[in-house]
Amino acid sequence: MNRLLTLTFFSIFTTYSFAQISVNRDTSVDVYESNTKYKSPWVGGMNSIQFNEIDLNLDGVNDLITFDRSGNKLNTFIKKNNEYIFAPKFRKNFPKIKDWCLTADYNCDGKLDLFTYSTGGIAVYLNVSSTDLEFSLETSLLLSNYGSSNLNIFVSPVDIPAITDVDYDGDLDILTFSILGGFIEYHRNLSIEQNGNCDSLIFNFEDACWGDCYEGLNSYVLNCTNCQCAPLTNQNFKQPHAGSTILAIDIDNDNDKDLILGDILYNNLNLLINGGNNQNALITSVDSIFPKNYLSTSQVDLPMFPAAFYIDVNNDNIKDLVVSPNSTTLSGTENKQSSWLYINSGTNTQLDLSLSTKDFLQSEMIDLGDGSYPSFFDYNLDGLMDLVVGNYGYHNTGNDPTSSLALFENIGTNSNPSFNLVDRNWQNISSINLNINLVKPALNLYPCFGDLDGDNDKDMIIGDADGKLHFFENDGNVPANFSLSSPNFFQIDIGSFATPFIYDVNKDGLNDLIVGEQIGTINYFPNRGTINSAIFDTIMENFGNVDIEDSVISTGYSSPKIIDINNERYLVSGSFSGNLYAFEINSIDSSFAPIDIGLNNLWDGSITAVDFTDLNNDFKLDVIVGNKSGGLTYYNSDSLLTNTNNLLNNELILYPNPTKNNITIVSNLSGNVELYNTHGKLILKKTKSSDKLRISLKNISNGIYYLKFNNKTNLVIKL
């Protein structure tokens, strides 16, 4: 092999991977609803969002990060022309964040630093950006001087503290609720006092009951001098703190911090007015329907546990108010209109708020409430893959969430997909009493499609939160219409959160079932019936000995799919943590080996579900991922699917390439296949008479070869 060919070989080799998928986030596919194009459809949804400003691209303009407690998911948006543009590439610049985060410039260098939860306290990351956004861990646990010793400043993982200059001396102080009771602790930063500048984090436990007030269950007792509240006793107010959110700003322009508080289990914000001063706070009044009374606008009514954030949304140098739930696990939390934006027409210290929208940013993306479980299905038989997405449900005040299926019709072309969300309650499943025992609709609808009755159309099975399956028969019409044929299909009950997938697992020509569940294992139901009448009366538990996240958490939320990539078969599953796990299937009767096929780095929130297809007719794998926040993310890849439907006559597909032992030629044409070495010598000749021809290269030396077929020549690399 000469030097030129050697260089060519290694150049080509580095662009291929026979073992892994190269997956790239794709935000270019358009999505519409009600004739309106989503601005950023593939963000991934939002549920319980924290809003913070920071300069992402270092252009001197503060951009936006959103942190969703529903899955600990951070997203990044660039501000351009007073609009926020989804910019996911900046996510990699941030450290791992859990439960809450706030940005504030603690060392007065003009760069916003990052404060976040850490083991009952606060971790601080210093913004050390130069040419790119970059953070350095300053401390993993922020300490305060309690007199006898330095201890961590306690912050509950369900709380959000206030990090602000309480005493107006130029450095950042901290207000946080005590670990016991409803008193607010004041930790004063002594950086200015001790160093003459604000570049340090030197805290002193200054006050155990800042403002002399006590928070009960969405109620307040004032004038608690020396942390003693006259109406209360030590027995009924020294209780573990349940949960609160704090925003400390000067709302009445009197040079001290007032508080805007949210309380767990409640849907309102409370305004606490500081009638003291910035050295000695004293809460003198409470407005429980903020901002209605104080600012004559709509009160916050946002189930449940609202949190307020103060950011400049419209780039007028005046901060606006954004409110979102702070809950991640409590049922009854708003999840579709959970981002209330109040525009401030006043000043930063003399607010004049008006409610602008209840779905700030959410209206610009796919958001199906809580949970999203995608499944590709050509519902109108036009040759374009449509998308059906189940969910856990939309918030429904006073009742269970409303679970439904959403239909996204592919209105694009073979090479350029585009979707239209035509129905958020497709087939009206939300009104069918699938929960037979309680005679009400089921929760957490997880759809899949496949022909189970031999009539050449795809039927639908839906899994639910109770671990049951429900069979809907396709009536054969175009577009597809389904009727409930068998609720509690074959009395299958896998426990909780059934996630079915229809696939011919044992390759006997009959479609089988695999079903994931909440505990993380996978169940296999072989079809013991006929092509016209499926029978699922046998279960193989712990299929492949797969247990998603067993070593991490006992709640895995497996959601399996089986895919064929580059002539290899894999089981891929979403999970509770949000990671995608892949397993190589060599035999269905043995354990499946975990393998990294290139999906390990995909992460878009917790409780993920995934599906695969070829959307743009390039015979490459496309990936859609759903998550707990109710949105979707889309990825394209360089890996070949082995499905040859709709293959054009002039298409020639080779895989895997490079290869170790075998290569498969895919084409609708027949003819002779010839393999030549780089000297033009014929090495191998085969006749291709079907769509696929697999050729063994086991006895051929490693190197570069030329494959000729149908007047075309393709490079083949043997490793």
N, C-alpha and C positions, 0 to 999 in steps of 0.2 A: 504494500500500500504506500503510495508516494505521499510526500509531505502535504500537498494540496488536499488529497483525499482524506488524510488524517485530520487536518484542520476542519474539513467539512463534516467529518464524522462527529467530532466532539462538539462542533457548533450545533449540529442538529440534535445530538443526544441531549444537550442541556435544555432544549425546548420541549422535550417530551418527558413523560413519566408514565411508565407502564403500571405503577403501583398506586399512584395517587391522582386525585382529581385536583386540578387547578381551578378554584372557584373564585369568582369575582362578583362583588355587589353590583347590581345593575339598577339604576334609578330612572332609566330612560323610557321604560314601558308606561304608556299613558293609561290612566284609569279615569272613568267618568261616572258620575251619578246625577240623575235628573238633568242631563245635558250640560252639566258643569264639570270641567276637568279639575281633578285634584291637583293641587300645586305640588305636593310632596306625598304621593300615595304610599310609598314603601318605607315610611319611617318606622312602622311597627306598632302603632297605636299608643295610647296614653290612658292611664287610670288615675294614679295618685302621684301627682307631679310636683316636684320642687323646682323653682325657677331661680337661676342665678346668672349674673352678668360676668363676662370675662372676655378679654381680647384674644380670640383664637388665632387669627392670622397675623397678629402684631402690626396692624395697620393704624393703630391709634383709636379705633372705634370699638366699644364694648359690644361683643356678640352675646350669644345666649347658650347656656347649657341647661338641659332639662334632665332631672334625675327622677325616675319613676320608682317609688318604693315597691310597686307591684313588679317584683323581679329584680330590683336593684339595677335598673337599666339606665345608662347615661346616653343621651343623644346631644349632638352639637349642631348649632345653627349659626351661620354667618349673617350678620346684618348688612344688607346692601339696599340702598335707596329706600330706607325705612321699612324694608321687608326682611323677614327671616328666611334664609335659604338653607335647606337641610344639607349638612356637610359632614357626613359620617366619618370621613378620613381623620378627623381630629380626635375621635374617640381613643385612639391608640396612645395619645399623648397623656392620658390621665391615669393615675394609679387606680387600684381597685377600691371602689367605694361601696359602703354598706349602710343601709338604713337612712342616713341623711347626709347632706353636705351644704355648706355655705361658703361663699367667696367673700373675702375681705382683705384689704391691704394692711397687714399688721406691722410691716417695717417701713412704711411710708416711702417706698421706692417707685410708686406709681403702677405697680403690678399687683393684681388681685391674687391673693394666696388662697389655699384651699383648706377648709376645716371639715372634718368628717368624723363619723362615729368610730370608736375604738374601745372595745372591752369595758363598757360602763363609763366611758369618758370621751375624750376628744383627741384625735390625731391631727397634726398640722403638716401640710406640705407647702414648702416655700416655692413661689413662682420664680424660677431662675432662667426664664426665657431670654434668649439672645437672638438667634436667627430663626428658631422654631419654638413653639410652646413646649415648656419643659418644667417639671416639678421635681423637687428634692425633699425627701422626708426630713422635717425639722425635729419632730418628736412624735413617737407613737402613742404617748399618753401625756396630756398636758397636766401639770401639777400646780397646786396652790398651797401657800403657807397657811396651815390651820392653827398655828401657834406652837404646838409641840412638835410638829413634823410636817413635811410636805406630802400631801396626798393628791390622788387624781381628782380633778374636777368632775363630779358625777354628772353624767347625762344619760338618761334612760334611752334605750334604743328606739322607743316609741315616741320620745319627745323631740322637739326641735328647740334648741336654745337660742338666745339672742347674743350675737357677737358685735358689739358696737361700743362707741366711746361714751360711756354712761356719765362720766364726770367732766367731760368736755376739756380734758387736758392734753389731747392729741394722740393718745394710745388707745388700743382696743381692750375693752373690758368684757366680762361675760355675765349674763343673767341666765340662771338655770334652776329648775325646780329641785328641791331637796329630795333625797332618796326616801325620806320619811315625811309624810304630810304634804300639805299644799303650799308651803312657804317658798318664796323665790330667793335663792342665794345670790349674793352679789360678790363676784370675784374681781377685785380691782387690779388692774395692771399698773405696776410701779416702774415701768421702763423709763418714763419721763422723769420721775422723781429720783431714781437712782443713777441713770445714765445721761440724762439730759437730752435723750432722743427716744424715738419710738421703735427702735429696731429689735426689741427683745420681748420675750414672753415671761414676765416676772409677776406672778399673781399672788395676791393676798386675800384670804377669806375675810372680806370686809363686813358683810352683813348677812345674818341668817334669815332675815325676813325683810328683804328690800321692799320699801313702800308701805310697810306695816299692814300688809293685807294677807289674807288666807284664801286659797281657792278650794272650794268643796266640789260637789258634783254640779258643775256649770253654775255655781253660785259663789258669792264672795262675802267675806267678813272683813270689814275695814277697821282701822284704828287698833291693830294688834300690837300695842306697845310692848317692846322687849319680847316679841314673839308670843305674847299671851293674848288670846282673843276671849273677851269677857263672855260671850254667849256659848263658848265651847269649853270642853274639859280635855285634860290630857288623854282621856280614854277614847274620845271619839274624833280627835283630829290628828293624832300622831299615827297615821296609817300610811302604808306604802303608797307612793304616788302612782296614779293610774295612767296618766298621759295627758300632755298639754303641748301646745305649740306657742312660741313667743315671737312676736315681731315688736321690736322697740324702736320707735321713731318719735320725733317731735311733731305732733299732729296739730298743735294749737299755737305754734310759734312763740313759745315762752322759754326756750333755751333749756329744756329738760326732756327726758324720755318718757313718753306715754307708752302704753302697752296695748297691742292687739292680740288677744288670746283665743285659741281654739281648744275645746275640751273633748276628750274621748267620749264616744257614744252620743254626742250632740251635733246639731246641724248648724249652729250659729257661731258668729264671732262676737267676742266681748271687747269693748273698748274701755280701758282703765285709764282715767285721766290722772296725771301726776300733778297734784296741787302743791307740792313742795318745790324743790329746786334740784339742780344737778348734783348737789353735794348731799342733800338730805331729802330723799324721795318720800312722798306721802300720797298714796292713792286716795282720792277724795270722792270719786264717783265712778259708776259702772254703767255702760250702755250695752244692754244685752242683745240689741237688734242692729248692731253696727253693720253698715254705715247709714242706715235709714234715718235714725233720729238726728245724728250729729251732722250729716252731710246731705240730708234730704234726697236720698237715692235708694234703690232697692237694697233691702237687707240681704246678707248672705244666708242662703237656705240650701245648704249643700251637705246632704248626708254622706258620710258622717265624719266627724273629727276634722274640721277644716283647718288649713294652715294658710297664712298670708305671707306674700313675698313682695318686696318693694324694688322694682326695676324700671328702667326707662325703656318703654316698649317702642314709642314712636320717635325716638331720637330728638326730643325737644329739650333735653337737659332737665326735664322734670320727671320725677319717678312716678310710675303708675302702680296700681295694686293688682296682683294676680292671686287668686284663691283656688286651692285644690284640696281634695281630701288627703289626710295623712295616714289613712288606714291601708293595710295590705291584706289583712285576713278577715276582718269583720264583714259579715254579710250585710247587705243593705246599703253598701257604699255606691254612690253615683259613679258610673263608669263610661258614660257616653257624652254627657255635658258636664265634665268635671274640671273645667279650666275657665273660671270666671275672671274676666278682665274688666277692671274699673279704670277708665282713663282719668287722669288727674289734670284738670284745667286750672288748678291753682298753682301753688309752689311746693317745693320739697318740704317745707315746714308749715304750710297753711293749705291743707288739702281741699280740693273741690272735686269730688269723685262722681262719675256717672257710669253705670253698668253698660259696657259696650257689647260684650258677647259672653255666652256661657260655654263656648267651645273654642277658646283661643288655641290656635295651632291644630286642634283636633279636627276642625272642619276642613283642613287642608290635606288630610290623610285618610287612608282606610282605617276605620275604627269600629269594631263590631262589639263594643262593650267589654265584657270580661271573657277572655279566652278566644282563640281562633284556631280551627282545625281544618286545614285545606285538603281538598281532594279533587284531582283533575277528572273531568267527565265531559264528553262532547254531547251536550244535552239536545242539540238541534241537528246533529248529524251533518254538519257543514264542513267536516274535516278539520276544524279548528278546535283545539282543546279549551273548553270553558273551565270555570273554577267554582266548585261548591264548597262553602266554608261554614262549618258548624261553630257554635260558641257555648260557653257556660251560660251566658245570658246578659241581657240588658237590665240595668237597675229598674226596679218596679216598687215604688214607695209602698211600704206596708205589706208587701207580698214577696213570694219567691221571685227571683229574676225570671225574665222571659227568655227562654232558650229557643233558638231558631236556626234555620239554614239561610245563608245568603248566596244568591246566584250572581256570579260575575260572567257575563257573556263575552266571549272573545269576538270583538268586532273588527279585528285587524285583518291581516293577511297571513299566508303561510310563512312568510319570512319576517313579518313585522307584527307581532301580537299587540293587541290593545284591548282593554277590558271596559265593560260598562256594568256597573252594579245595578241590575235591573229589578232586584227583589230582595229585600232584607228578611222576608218571611216566606221563602220559597216553599211551595207545596203546603203551606199553612200548618207546618208541623207543630208550631207553638200552641195550636188549639186542640191538638189530639191528645187524649188522655192515655198516654203510653204507660204512665205509672198506674197500673191496674189496681194495685192494693189500695192506694190513696185516691184513686179516681181523679187524677189531675195530670197535666202535662209533665213530661220528664225534664230533668235538668242535664246540662252538659251533653249536647247532641254532637256525636262524632260520626260523620258519614263515610261510607265507602261504596264502591260500585263494582259489579261483576255479574255475569250471566249465570244464574243458578237454576234456571228451568229450561235451558236448551232452546230458547226461542230466538236466539241471536240478537237479543237486546240486553242491555245491562240493567240489572235490578239494583236495589239500594238496601243496605243494612246500616242501621244507626245504633251506635252504642250510647249508653247513658251513664249518669253518675251512680246509679244503683247497681251497676255491673251487668245490666241486662242488654240484650240485643233485640232489635225489631226489624222484621223483614217487610220491605215495601216492593211490590211487584210493578215492573215497568209495563204499561199497557200497550206499548208498541207504537204509540203515536209519535209524531214529530211536530213540535218539540216534545221531549219526554214528559210523561205524566205518571205519577206513582200513586198506588193505593195500598193502604196498610193490609197486608195479607196475613201476617203472623206476628202479633205482639208477643214479647217474651219468647222469641224464636227458639224452639227446641228446649225451652225452659233453661237455657244457658244462663248461669249466674256466676261470674268470675270474681265477685266481691264488690269492688268499687271502681268507677271510672273506666268502663270498657271502651277500648280503642280498637275497633276491628279493621281488618284488611283482607280482601278477597284475592286469592292467588293459588295457582296450582302448585302446591308445595312439593308433592311427591311425583309430579310429572306423569300422572296417570290419565290425563285428559279431563279431569274433573276439578272444578274450582274448590279449593279448601278455604278454611278460615284460620287466621292467626289473630289473637286478641291480646292487647296489652292491658295493664291494670295499674291501680294506684300503688301497690306494693313494689312494682318494678319488674315482676316476672312476666313471662309471655306464655300464652296458652295456644296450643295447636289443636284444631278440630279437623281431622281428615274427613273428606266427603266420602261416606260409605254408601251413597246412593247411586243414581245414574245421571247421565247428562241432562235428563229431563226432570229429575226429581232428586234434589239434594237431600242427604240425610247427615245430620251432625249429632250423633249420639255417643261419640267417643272423644275424650279429651286427653291430650298429652300435656300435662302441666310442666312448668320449667323447661319449655321448649329450648333446645340448644344450651341448656343450663345458663341462660342469660338472666341476669338479675341487675337491672339498671341501677347504678349508684348504691348497691348494697353495702359497699365499704364506706360510703359517705353518709347516707341517710336511709332510713327505713321506708321512706316514701319516695318511690322512684318515678311514678307516672310514666311508665313505658308507653310508647306509641309507635309500634313497629311497622315498617314497610320493607318489602323485599324488592331489590332492583338488580338488574343485569347491566353491568358496566364493563366494557372492554372484554366481553366474553367471560366475565367472572360474576358470581352471584353473591350478594351481600344482604344482610339484614341491617337496616338503619333504624334507629329509634331516637325520638326526642326524650326529654327527661324533666324532672322537677327543677333541677338547677338551670336548665336551658341548654346544656351541652348536647351535641348530637353524637351518638355512639354508633360505631359500625362494627360488624362481625362478619367474618368470612365463613360462608357455608360450603363446607366440603362434603358433608353427609348430614342428612336431617336426623339421623339416629345417634349422632355424637355431639359433643360440646362444640359450640361455635367459638372460634378464636377472635378475640378483640383485635382490631386492625385500624390503623390510621389511613383512611383513604382520601384525606384532604378536607374532611368536614369538621375536624376537631376545633378549628379556630373560629368557626361560625358561632356567634352568640348574640342573640337579640332579645333576651329576657327569659323569664322562667316558664316552666310548663310548656315546653315546645312541642309542636307537631310539624311534620314535614311531608312533602310529596314531591314527586319527580316526573318530568315528562320532557319531550322535545317540543318547545313552543315555537321555534323559528325555523324548523325544517332543515337544520344543519346536522342532524343526527347526533347532536351533542346534548349532554344532560343539562336541564334547567331545573332549578331548585326553588321551591316556595317554602318559607318557614313561617308558622304561626306561633303565637305566644300568649301569655296570660294577659297582656295589655290590650289584646283584641285587634292587633294589627297584623300586617304581613310584610315580609321582606323577600326580595327576589334576587337570585343569583344565577349567573350563567357559568358555564364551565367549558373545559376543553376535552371532556371525556365522552367517549362514544357509547351511545345506547345501542343495544343489539336489536332493537325493533326496526324492521325494514319496511314498515307500512309506508305507502306513498313514495317509495324510492323512485326517482326519475331515471329514465333510460340512460341518460348521459352521466349518472352519478356512479362513482367507484369509491367504495369505502374499504380501507384496510385497517385491521386491528388485531392484536395490539401492535403498535409500531413506534418504537423499537420492540423487539420480541426476543425471547430466549429460546423457545422451542417450536411454536406454531404461529401461523398467521392465517387470518380469515379474510377472504375476499367477498365483498357484498356488492351485487349488481343485479339488475333485472335482466341483463343480457347473458347469453351463453357464448362459449367459445374457448379457445386455447389460452392458457395462462403460461407465460414463459418467464423464467428467472435467469438473468445474466449477471456475471460478475463484472468488475470494473474494467476488465480487459476485453469485454464483449463476448466471452465464452458462455454458451448455453449451459446452465447448471441443472435446470429442472424444467419439466414440461408437464402440465396437467390439463385435463379437459373439464371445464365448468359447465354443468347442465342444469343447475338450480340456482336459486337466489344467493345461496351461500356456498362457498367452497373453503374447507379448512385444509391447509397444507402443513405437513410436518417439515420443519427445518432443523430437526434434531441432529442430523448427520452432516449438516452444512457448516463450514467454518464461520466463525464470527467475522463480521465485516459489513461492507456496504454493497448492496445489490440493486439491480434495476428489474422491476416487474413490469412486463408488457402484457396488456390485455385491451382488446377492442381499440387498437390504434392509440392507446394511451400508455405512457411510461411513468411509473411511480418509483420513488426511492424506498428501499426497504433496508432496515438496519437489523442485523442479527448480533445479539449480545452474547 
